[in-house]
């Protein structure tokens, strides 16, 4: 079941950065997979579990299982590539 309407919203890169930062629930400066799943759901992905796992694989350059501030731009590239490609 898709989240109707939400995925049609367009967030700027800075807004997405802030959304991802807000989903760093434990405040350690890194996004875990569970935090990323929640963030993807907030952004309106109908299958946030899969989008988060693919986003992690795409963005986690050092392979530590977390998205750092340095990897955040690559994560946003991933989100933009797949969220807004059907405008």
Secondary structure, 3 states (H helix, E strand, C coil): CCCCCHHHCCCCHHHHHHHHHHCCCCCCCCECHHHHHHHHHHCCCCCHHHHHHHHHHHHCCCCCCCECHHHHHHHHHHHHHHHCCCC
